[in-house]
Amino acid sequence: MRRKIAAGNWKMNGTSAALSELDTLAQSHTHSDCTIVICPPAPLLFRACEITVATPVSIGAQDCHGEVKGAFTGDISAEMVADTGATHVIVGHSERRDAYNERNRDVRNKAEAARAAGLCAILCIGESLEDREASNTLDIIAGQLSGSVPEDITADTLVIAYEPIWAIGTGKVPTLEQIVQVHDFIRTQLCTRFGAETGASISLLYGGSVKASNAAEIFKAENVDGALVGGASLKAEDFSPIITALNAS
Ligand code: 13P
């Protein structure tokens, strides 16, 4: 049985006032069959972990550096993330691949650093609209998987999030067939590279304009084990029904 995961990426949104959303979320889900992860901005990590301790809500960071420590002004290491009490970290989000020129090997280093620090990496991949329109989606996905997924993976240390860039924050969602095609492809690639048992154990999340109104439909797909949600994770009242839909799937 693969872990189902409802993950929220707050991106660069929220100050300490937003922490009350975590309280509301934890109170609304005193029990959850799926793993709930919220990734707030780094300055909120410590307090977010304090608020959600002994609740079903786990906390993750939105990025970490690939090195253990050193002269990297403004960056945070995986060990620092773990030290806050967080259990997860997003790596390779398309916004960072784009704005900070992160390449597959940088993302792989980050995923390896996360594992070494005892964190579970939520590793993001996804094609641009240009790639999609040129029918290059599966080639891009294959390249991102081979370049950014480390050699040594387990279900506890790696989750993959498929986030088509053109679906992020746009309200445009791929058809279920398109989601199924890519998720099935990712599963096959993982099984080929890591063996059937490991390949089948890794949770695959879909991300890009997931909302309460479309979540149940997306969760019908066999190889969709949850979602990585941006805008609709900021408010507990928007994220809660997505968690409920995943628990019911
Ligand atoms: P939206 O849900 O706002 O489209 O963002 C998706 C995303 O980028 C999550 O990492």
Boltz pocket constraint, residues with backbone or C-beta under 6 A from the ligand:
constraints:
  - pocket:
      binder: B
      contacts: [[A, 9], [A, 93], [A, 163], [A, 167], [A, 168], [A, 169], [A, 170], [A, 171], [A, 207], [A, 208], [A, 209], [A, 210], [A, 228], [A, 229], [A, 230], [A, 231], [A, 232]]
      max_distance: 6.0
